[in-house]
Amino acid sequence: MNNKIIREYPNSFDLPYRIKRLGDISHNLWWVGNPDVARLFKEVDALKWRQSNHNPIVMLRTVEKAKFEDLIKDRYFLNRYDQIVRDFDAYMSRKDTWFNQNYPNNCGDKIGYFSFEYGLHESLMVYAGGLGILSGDHLKEASDLGLPLVAVGFVYTYGYFSQHITEDGWQEAHNIEINFDDMPIVALYDEIHEPIKISIELPGRTLWARLYEIQVGRVPLILLHTNIPENNPQDRQLTDKLYISDPELRISQEMLLGIGGLRALQRLGHDPAIFHMNEGHSAFLTLERMSQLMNSEGHSLDEAREIVKRSSIFTTHTPVPAGNDEFPTWLIDKYFANYWGNLGLNRDQFMNLAKIQTDWSDEVFSMPVLALRLSDYRNGVSKLHGEVSRKMWNYLWPETAAEEVPISYITNGVHTGTWVARRLADLFIQYLGVDWKEHLDDPSMWARVDAIPDSELWQVRIHLKRKLVSYMVARARDEWGNDHVHPVQTVASGVLLDPLALTIGFARRFATYKRANLLFRDYERLMKIVTNEEQPVQIIFAGKAHPADEPGKRLIQEVYRHVKNSRNGGRLVFLDDYDMDMARHLVQGVDIWLNTPRRPREASGTSGMKAGLNGTLNFSVLDGWWAEGYNGKNGWAIGDDTYYDNQDLQDEADALSLYETLENEIVPLYYTKRSADGLPGDWIERIKECIRTVAPQFSMTRMVKEYTTELYHPCWLTANEDASNKDEVK
């Protein structure tokens, strides 16, 4: 096959030659993890930058030519522009990356990374929540460290929904069509300028997907899209939205991701040595690899199975059986009856690859079970989640003790450049060193945070809180002209908040196990805390419920009704349409990051890591990452590590701990222990301890290095053994 590829951007800009490289930089998401670049784009046109949702492509396309002419006369702007261009070119051409220095023999061994969603930037709505944010951060860090990684996913017509909260607190989901011309997306064509497509077989028809590409620094992200004329109306919907509930559409999506994703890589000339499945959605990839090994390379079933297992990595993110992806066996019959013969299997043999009996349904075909059985490298996403996963999947290894089940863990992390506040990064340059970004996982470097003067650190923290309040006021002003906004909703959107008052943030997906309503268990006690005129407490809520999650939507409604209650004096807030931009403002701007999952239901969580990086103190149940991160001095714990059989008792105990800690520790520490110059010295010491401990231990740098040393490199070794012995095996 001729693999010549022509890459064409659907958009171009009429930029003066002197600043034409702004176009190149806008089309590579390297800029997202570099706050100085975002600042430069903002200086082009601050209003259009905000109106475009910080999308440089939209902004550059709409800025008046006269504005560009002014910029090329601005020496200060040009100096910053030239430096950023030099930084970008040096980054893209760099050869002495961490990976090249430590794994020179694996530079040609690509990693195929598969995920259902990627949270790269708020203007690219191809993500829904934590899984996507983690995937996006993983790609950015893989690029920073120089890993030979190529990623696969979908580009959606609508992406995840836009949320509107009605006057009575009900979540409305609005789907907004994505304009590909507004994205840093590359259309891929072949040598005769035909769009590059791949296909897979579905019952009675062929499904086609067009291929696109987004460049994330050095890492290419291959995206599949089915809304093209070659497909029937139903199949064109497959890449409309994330997480379609209809089981037939969902299995078609997952076949396209796994089977079609592999074919997309091959069509574009990528030949990964190993494959990383981020959750079980792409597990059909293992079957397609086996089929190709058997039918194209002549391997037996057992040989193909071993080759696939020895070169596959599976990361599970789900701590409860009911949360796993699975399909009824009748659906597998319908979609794979013509496929299992490719593997030399009959129906029962094929079903037995992943068939399980659940407590809540008949026999099902489990995607994580398929991935677990066809991967030799498996991991959870925190230490506690590793323990939970080994117990949950122990039955797949019935003769093995739970603690010996072969599922390890690598705790999640966050991409520092994406989530750190620019003002704070400036302090890090001054006191940690100009090369601080080269040592993000080094605790000894972060120990230098002690050298930051308390007054300077506190000044930045107050600035970030003022910035958050200004952000909320600007959102409320934008909404004020909407006839559907009641004045009470405007008050509920944060316009009355005081940037000097203790402010708590709770922002995440609204699922019932995350217990957003735990704060309200003793409403009168909470009101005494919130409305104390001398020591007021403000609480900001944000988050979406899945459109099909009725209990989650009712939870939002319950919280919103409390927020609207005039008794709280406007100190309770609910911000609708939670996205990455709002997340940045919140994790950087609040004083306390609240997390109340029902232990041990939180696999990891990463929002608290982003908060801690910015000096926002965590106040959380000892679940997920915080069970590892909390040291008694860098935040606060809600409850302890007790396991409860009775959920009501657990809620009561955790609520009591929450109130007592707020009343007796957090509020007094913030308000009363002030120095002569008004600085809360003990609070600032906790901020420093928080940054000192959270920033290195929960950086994406540490995480991706661990994936490389503990999973990717061992997987390469076993995969390369198979490759070198290929002729003998055959």
Secondary structure, DSSP 4 states (H G I P E B T S, - for coil): -----EEE-S------GGGTHHHHHHTBGGGGG-HHHHHHHHHH-HHHHHHTTS-HHHHHHHS-HHHHHHHTT-HHHHHHHHHHHHHHHHHHH----HHHHH-GGGTT--EEEE-S-----TT-----SHHHHHHHHHHHHHHHHT--EEEEEE--SS-SPEEEE-TTS-EEEE-----GGGS--EEEE-TTSPBPEEEEEETTEEEEEEEEEEEETTEEEEEEE--STTS-HHHHTTTTSSS--SHHHHHHHHHIIIIIHHHHHHHTT---SEEEEESGGGTHHHHHHHHHHHHTT---HHHHHHHHHHTEEEE---SSGGGS-EEEHHHHHHHHTTTGGGGT--HHHHHTTTEEE-SSSSEEEEHHHHHHHT-SEEEESSHHHHHHHHHHTGGGSTTS-GGGSS-EE----B-HHHHS-HHHHHHHHHHH-TTGGGGTT-HHHHGGGGGS-HHHHHHHHHHHHHHHHHHHHHHHHHHHT-TT--HHHHHTTTTT--TTSEEEEEES---GGG-TTGGGTTHHHHHHHHT-SSS-EEEEEE----TT-HHHHHHHHHHHHHHH-GGGTT-EEEE-S--HHHHHHHHHH-SEEEE---TT--S--SHHHHHHHTTPEEEEES-TTHHHH--SSSEEEES-S---S-HHHHHHHHHHHHHHHIIIIIHHHHHT---TTS--HHHHHHHHHHHHHHHHHTBHHHHHHHIIIIIIHHHHHHHHHHHHTHHHH-
